[in-house]
Amino acid sequence: MPVPAEYVRSLHTYELRILLALERLMRRYRWVPLEVLKSATRFSESELSYRLGRLMAMDMVRYEKTPYESYALVFNGYDTLALHTLTRRGTVQALGTLIGVGKESEVYEAMGLGVVVLKFHRVGQRSFQSARVKRGYMPEAGHCPWIFASSNSAKMEYDALKTLHPAVSVPLPIDLNRHIVAMSFVPGVNLSRATLEEPESVLDEILDNVREAYRLGIVHGDLSEFNVMVDEGQCWLIDWPQWVETAHPNAGEILNRDIENILQYFKRKYGLEYAFDEALARVVE
């Protein structure tokens, strides 16, 4: 869950400065030494201690005492920085209910000028090593805390949506800050939960969208029934942080897997037979 709204609203300017300092310093330190943080914020020892106490009570900052006194920004603190910025820009006015949970994300309804969706990318420790291996945005070696891996993931998705919309049926990208992507609300339900009256036409539409994305140089990379939304026969492809360029050396293999996943789902649920070679030719024609 993101940090409660009242915590964001009640955040003192000094506490915001500490969060920003930790964010900056965590590019060099996994745990920021107290003396380094004190020097960066220029607060007195008593002021810094008081403000850190409040931030820890709100679960925005964690403390470690060995081998030295140090602090680290955690997701609640990172959420706060991103929401603070999106609110200041006018992108978000209020955070609503949780509407989806993925392997590495949480999706919330929110209010901006209208209803929008906020996707919080959360690349966690369990998935971090596989992300480092599989994803082009991850450094091959060195220090990369989960919060920055999540920011990289969000930027990947935002860049894909900007490239694809409106040629491909994807959510409209509205804004990006840190690990949060703001996008248009997509109606309907997940394909995995839908019962389609005309599955053939929906499969055709999905393949057409995969073709348009391919024409624009993008392969989804994680396409399945869980990453398609449908509403009265119309569909949208969602969840794009794992996309690869068509020039990527593994793009062909990844595209084949995406297509095979979709074909197998329609065969399994609807008994719909569609030859893989025919589907592939339709996409790359």
C-alpha positions in Angstrom: 0.0 0.0 0.0 1.2 3.5 -0.7 1.8 5.9 2.2 -1.5 7.2 3.6 -2.5 10.6 2.1 -2.5 12.3 5.5 1.2 11.5 5.9 1.9 13.2 2.6 -0.2 16.2 3.5 1.4 16.6 6.9 5.0 16.2 5.8 7.1 19.1 7.0 9.4 20.9 4.6 12.4 19.7 6.7 11.2 16.1 6.3 10.8 16.5 2.6 14.4 17.8 2.5 15.6 14.7 4.3 13.8 12.4 1.9 15.3 14.2 -1.1 18.8 14.1 0.5 18.5 10.3 1.1 17.3 9.8 -2.5 20.3 11.6 -3.8 22.8 10.0 -1.5 21.5 6.5 -2.1 23.0 6.6 -5.5 26.3 6.3 -3.7 25.4 4.5 -0.4 23.1 1.5 0.2 22.8 2.9 3.8 23.5 6.6 4.1 25.8 7.3 7.1 24.3 9.6 9.7 27.2 12.1 9.4 26.9 12.2 5.6 23.1 12.9 5.9 23.7 15.6 8.6 26.2 17.3 6.3 23.9 17.1 3.3 20.9 18.6 5.2 22.8 21.0 7.4 20.3 20.4 10.2 21.3 20.4 13.9 21.7 17.0 15.5 18.5 17.4 17.5 16.5 18.6 14.5 17.7 15.8 12.3 17.0 13.2 15.0 13.5 14.5 15.6 12.6 14.6 11.8 14.1 11.1 11.2 12.1 9.8 14.1 8.9 11.1 12.5 9.9 9.7 9.1 10.6 6.3 10.6 7.3 6.3 12.5 5.6 6.8 9.1 7.7 4.0 7.6 9.3 6.2 5.0 12.9 5.7 6.3 14.6 2.7 7.8 17.5 2.7 10.4 20.5 0.5 10.6 23.1 0.7 13.5 25.7 -1.7 12.3 28.5 -1.3 11.2 27.6 2.4 11.6 24.5 4.5 12.2 22.8 4.9 8.8 19.5 5.4 7.1 17.8 4.4 3.9 14.8 5.6 1.9 12.1 2.8 1.5 9.1 2.6 -0.8 6.8 4.7 1.4 9.3 7.5 1.3 9.8 7.1 -2.4 6.0 7.0 -2.9 5.8 10.3 -1.0 8.3 12.1 -3.1 6.6 10.9 -6.3 3.1 11.8 -5.1 4.3 15.1 -3.8 5.7 16.0 -7.3 2.6 14.7 -9.2 0.3 16.7 -6.9 2.3 19.8 -7.3 2.1 19.4 -11.1 -1.6 19.0 -11.0 -1.5 15.5 -12.4 -3.1 14.0 -9.2 -5.5 15.5 -6.7 -6.5 12.4 -4.8 -5.5 8.8 -4.6 -8.3 6.2 -4.8 -8.7 2.5 -4.4 -6.3 -0.3 -5.4 -7.5 -1.8 -8.7 -4.7 -4.2 -9.6 -1.6 -6.0 -8.3 1.1 -7.4 -10.5 4.3 -9.2 -9.9 6.2 -5.9 -9.7 3.5 -3.3 -9.4 0.4 -1.9 -7.7 -2.2 0.0 -9.7 -4.5 2.6 -8.2 -7.4 4.7 -9.4 -6.8 8.4 -8.8 -8.4 11.8 -9.6 -6.6 14.4 -11.7 -8.5 16.5 -14.2 -10.6 13.3 -14.5 -10.2 9.7 -13.5 -6.6 8.5 -14.0 -4.6 5.4 -13.1 -1.4 5.4 -11.2 0.9 2.5 -11.6 3.5 2.1 -8.8 6.4 0.1 -10.1 7.9 -2.1 -7.3 10.9 -4.1 -8.5 11.6 -6.1 -5.3 14.5 -8.1 -4.1 13.0 -11.5 -5.2 12.8 -10.3 -8.8 15.8 -8.0 -8.9 18.4 -10.5 -10.0 16.2 -11.8 -12.9 15.5 -8.2 -13.8 19.2 -7.4 -13.9 19.7 -10.3 -16.3 16.7 -9.9 -18.6 16.1 -6.2 -18.8 18.1 -3.7 -20.8 17.5 -0.8 -18.3 19.3 -2.6 -15.5 23.1 -2.1 -14.9 25.2 -5.2 -15.3 27.0 -4.6 -12.1 27.3 -2.1 -9.2 24.9 -0.5 -6.8 21.2 -0.2 -7.8 18.7 0.0 -4.9 15.2 -1.3 -5.5 13.8 2.2 -5.6 15.9 3.1 -8.6 15.3 -0.2 -10.4 11.6 0.6 -10.0 12.2 4.1 -11.4 14.0 2.5 -14.4 11.1 0.1 -14.9 8.5 3.0 -14.9 10.5 5.0 -17.4 10.6 2.0 -19.7 6.9 1.6 -19.6 6.2 5.3 -20.0 8.6 5.5 -23.0 6.8 2.5 -24.6 3.3 4.0 -24.1 4.5 7.4 -25.6 5.8 5.6 -28.7 2.8 3.3 -29.2 -0.1 5.6 -28.5 -2.4 6.1 -30.4 -1.4 3.6 -33.2 -1.6 0.7 -30.7 -4.5 0.3 -28.3 -2.7 1.1 -25.0 -3.5 3.5 -22.2 -2.6 7.2 -22.8 0.5 8.1 -20.9 -0.1 11.3 -18.9 2.9 11.8 -16.6 5.9 10.1 -15.0 7.7 10.7 -11.8 10.2 8.4 -10.3 8.5 4.9 -10.1 5.0 6.1 -10.8 3.4 6.2 -14.3 0.1 8.2 -14.6 -2.1 7.0 -17.5 -5.6 7.1 -18.7 -8.2 4.8 -17.2 -8.9 1.7 -19.2 -12.4 0.2 -18.8 -13.4 -3.4 -18.8 -11.8 -6.5 -17.2 -8.7 -8.5 -17.6 -8.8 -11.0 -20.5 -8.1 -13.9 -18.1 -11.4 -13.0 -16.2 -13.5 -12.3 -19.3 -16.0 -14.5 -21.1 -15.9 -13.4 -24.7 -18.9 -13.8 -27.1 -16.7 -13.4 -30.1 -13.2 -14.7 -29.2 -12.0 -14.8 -32.8 -12.5 -11.1 -33.3 -10.7 -10.3 -30.0 -7.8 -12.5 -31.0 -7.6 -10.8 -34.4 -7.5 -7.4 -32.6 -4.8 -8.5 -30.2 -2.6 -9.7 -33.1 -3.3 -6.5 -35.0 -2.1 -4.5 -32.1 1.0 -6.7 -31.7 1.7 -6.0 -35.4 1.4 -2.3 -35.0 3.7 -2.3 -32.0 6.2 -4.4 -34.1 5.9 -1.9 -36.9 6.9 0.8 -34.4 9.9 -1.2 -33.3 8.6 -2.6 -30.1 8.0 -6.2 -28.8 5.9 -6.4 -25.6 8.0 -9.1 -23.9 5.5 -10.4 -21.4 2.3 -10.7 -23.4 -0.4 -13.0 -22.0 -4.0 -13.1 -21.0 -3.1 -11.2 -17.8 -1.8 -8.2 -19.8 -4.8 -7.6 -22.0 -7.9 -5.6 -21.0 -11.2 -6.2 -22.8 -14.5 -4.2 -22.8 -17.4 -5.2 -25.1 -15.0 -6.7 -27.7 -12.5 -3.8 -27.6 -9.1 -4.6 -26.1 -6.0 -2.8 -24.8 -2.5 -4.2 -24.3 -1.1 -3.2 -20.9 2.1 -3.7 -18.8 5.0 -2.7 -21.0 8.1 -2.4 -18.7 9.7 -5.5 -20.2 9.5 -4.5 -23.9 12.4 -4.8 -26.2 13.3 -3.2 -29.5 12.7 -5.3 -32.6 16.5 -4.9 -33.3 17.3 -6.7 -30.0 19.2 -10.0 -30.7 16.5 -11.9 -28.8 13.5 -10.0 -30.2 12.4 -12.9 -32.5 12.4 -15.4 -29.7 10.5 -13.0 -27.4 7.9 -12.2 -30.1 7.4 -15.9 -30.7 6.8 -16.4 -27.0 4.3 -13.5 -26.8 2.3 -14.9 -29.8 2.4 -18.5 -28.5 1.1 -17.4 -25.1 -1.9 -15.7 -26.6 -2.7 -18.5 -29.1 -2.4 -21.1 -26.3 -4.8 -19.2 -24.1 -7.5 -18.9 -26.8 -7.1 -22.6 -27.6 -7.3 -23.6 -24.0 -10.3 -21.5 -23.0 -12.3 -21.3 -26.3 -11.0 -24.2 -28.3 -9.9 -21.7 -31.0 -7.3 -23.1 -33.4 -4.9 -20.5 -35.0 -1.7 -21.7 -36.6 1.4 -20.1 -35.1 3.1 -19.6 -38.5 0.0 -17.8 -39.7 -0.2 -15.6 -36.6 3.5 -14.8 -36.9 3.3 -13.9 -40.6 0.3 -11.6 -39.7 2.5 -9.7 -37.2 5.7 -9.4 -39.1 4.3 -8.9 -42.6 
